[in-house]
């Protein structure tokens, strides 16, 4: 069982940028995507009624869920400090949720922030699945930036910091989901 405050706030700056992006998408009526809070059980509360120690009640599935232009979407935000993304950052229950979401005709993906190069990658579920299965078959347990499709790196554009709609549009076109 993880304690609150241990690793959970590591990507909070990245998530803040995604939250601002989602707010802008909502204002522009492009989509409605919300952060899914992870339920916690407080253990210690200080005199100012601030939680100082808590435990996660259950494992989370993904960080965000919603709809973009009528398409159901779910995604998780990940951050890594090196030029490779460790697949251990995607837990089995998260992978399975994303797989089931895709089976229900939703669109699942990861947004990975490579802090060293200050680049954000939109990883389609099909790409994640390929790398995940490769790792399960005793292959590399991480994904190097060189292995990623340059067309799926996203960034600030049109007044949003993490313009992941570009990746989503490419994903839709490549997967022929528009029928």
N, C-alpha and C positions, 0 to 999 in steps of 0.2 A: 504494500500500500504506500503510495507516494504522499509526501507531506506538501502542503501548500507553501509556496515560497522557495522550494528547492530548485526546480528547473522550469516551472510553469510560466515564469515571466520573462524567460530568455528572449523570446521573439516578440515581446510586447510592442516595441517600436514598429516592427514590420506589420504587426496586426493593426496598429493604430493607422498606418498608411492605407491598409486594405479597408478598414472601417470608413475612413474619409472617402475613399474611392466608392464604396458601396453607397454612402450618403449622396454623393454626386450623381451616381447612376440612378438613384431613387428620385432625386430632384429633377433629373432630365427625363424621367419616366422610361428609362431603359431597362430597369429591373428592380427587383426587391429581394435583397440578400441580407441575411442577418447572421451575426455571430451567435453561435450556440454556447451558452454558458455551461461550464462543467459544475455539477452540483457538489458542494463541499459540506462537511460537517465540522463546525467550529469546535475546538477543544479548549483553547485558551482565549480569553477576551480581556484586554487591558482596561484600566479605569476610564479611558476615553471611549470605550465601546468599540475599539478596533480589534479585529481578529488577528491574533499573533501566532496561532498555531491551529491548523485544520487538516483534515484528511479528505481526500477525494472519495465521494460516496460510490462512484462507479466509473468504469473506464469510458472515456468519451469516444464518439465515433469520428466525426469530422468537425472542423472549426466553424464552417459556414454552410448554410443551406438556404435555398430560395428559388426564384425564377427570374430568368433573363429572357425578355421577348417571347414569353410563353414556354420556354424550355426549362424544365426542372434542373437545377444544378446543385451540386455539393462539392466542396473542396476543403482541403486542409492546407494551412500555411506552415511551411517548414523553413528553417534557417540553418545554414551551415557556414563554418568559418574557413573551410578549405576549398580547393578546386574540385573536390569530389563529394558526392552526396551519399552518405551511408544509408543503405536501405533498412537498417535496423531502426531508423527514425520513423518508418511506417510500420506500425504494429499490425499483427495479423488481424485483429478485430476491425481495424480501420480499413485494411485492404479488403476484407470480406464485405464490409458495409458498402464500400465504393463499388465493388463487383456487383452486389445485389441491386444497388441503385442504378447501375448501367443496365442490368437485366430488365429493369422496370422502365426502360427508355429514357432514363435521366442521363445527365452528363456529369461525370465525376472527373476531377483533376486535382493536381497539386500545384501550389505556387511555391517555388523554392527560391529563397533569397540567398545568393552566394555573397556573403559579406566582404570577402577578400577582394573580389572583382567588382562589387557593387552592382550586380546584375540579378535580374529576376527571371525565372524560367517557368513557363506554363507547361507542365508535364501532363499530357493526355493520359487517361487511364490505360489505354491500350499500350502505350509506351511503358508506363509503370509496370503493367502486368508482364511485359516482356522481360524487363530487368529483374522483377521480383522472382519470376520463374527461373531465370538464369541463376540467380543466387541460390534458390532452393535446390537446383541441380548441381550444387557444389562449384558454381562459377563465382566470379567476382561479387563481393558483398556490397559494393558501392558503384556509383555511376560517375564517371569522369566527365567534366564539362565538355571535353572534346567529342564525347559520344552523343552529345545532345544536338538537336536540330536547331540551327541558328535562327530559323524563322519563328521559333516559339519563345525567344527571349522578348520580354515585354518591359515597358518602362513608362515614364511619364509622358502623357500626351493629352491634348484637349482639356487641360485643366485638372486631370486626375493623376495621382502619383503612381498607381499600379494599374495601368490600363490593360487589364486581363481580357477585356472583350476582344482584343485583337487575336489573342490565342484561341479564344472560344470560337470566333468566326472561322479561323483556319481549321480548327478541330471539326466543326460542323461540315465544312466543305470536303475535308479529307475523308471523313467517315460517312459521307452521303446520308446525313440524318435529316435532311431538309425535305424528305418526301411526305 
